Amino acid sequence: MAIGNAQERHPLIFRILHEVILTSILILVLTGFYIHRPFVDGGGFLMSLVRGTHFLFAVVLVIGTVLRVVVMFVGRNRDWSSFIPSFSDLGRLPRTLAYYAHIGKKPDLKKKYNPLQMSSYCIIFLLVIFQIISGFTLQYPDGWLSWLSYGIFANEVQVRIAHYVVNWAFILFMMIHVYLAIRESFTEIKQMHLLSGDEKDD
């Protein structure tokens, strides 16, 4: 699948939603850590402000995620096949891992993303869904999502711990994601962050 320029590979709507989702996750991670353990002495007012910001961007994340799923399957730019790996994609995963480990050649790109990217994006999507559900469960512990607190998990504390641990998973993913993007080509970062026009891939 030869996709040559930024607008074909990453249409404007995809890049906008990428920015919205990324920004909301970064703010949620930061405010989530503050809620877990306040690192600035601001009293109850600051905690209320941070919690309000956390909840606001949780809603932004929900909207951005829903819209990204919609455009993934609907419209001329739909790209679901580049996110959901097939058996043949997974069969190329060892060669991709060998390339990133510097012990193999760069494999041909059959879709917009390589098998490692596709697999990791699927996992991150599932973690986003978990964070959304668990976050609203913590906000409304006795609401209609209480089955998570007292069904899958034993209590609210375990839900909160899981929600906190996934925060670290996002941080780890973003660090690896940025490193691999820089390792491949800085052009890729520019394309995804609304910094490029029609540049050709390196």
Sequence and secondary structure as in RCSB ss.txt:
>XXXX:A:sequence
MAIGNAQERHPLIFRILHEVILTSILILVLTGFYIHRPFVDGGGFLMSLVRGTHFLFAVVLVIGTVLRVVVMFVG
RNRDWSSFIPSFSDLGRLPRTLAYYAHIGKKPDLKKKYNPLQMSSYCIIFLLVIFQIISGFTLQYPDGWLSWLSY
GIFANEVQVRIAHYVVNWAFILFMMIHVYLAIRESFTEIKQMHLLSGDEKDD
>XXXX:A:secstr
    BHHHHS HHHHHHHHHHHHHHHHHHHHHHHHHS  S  HHHHHHHHHHHHHHHHHHHHHHHHHHHHHHHSS
TT  GGGTS  HHHHHTHHHHHHHHTTSS      SSS HHHHHHHHHHHHHHHHHHHHHHHHHSTTSTTHHIII
IISSSHHHHHHHHHHHHHHHHHHHHHHHHHHHHH HHHHHHHTT  SS B  
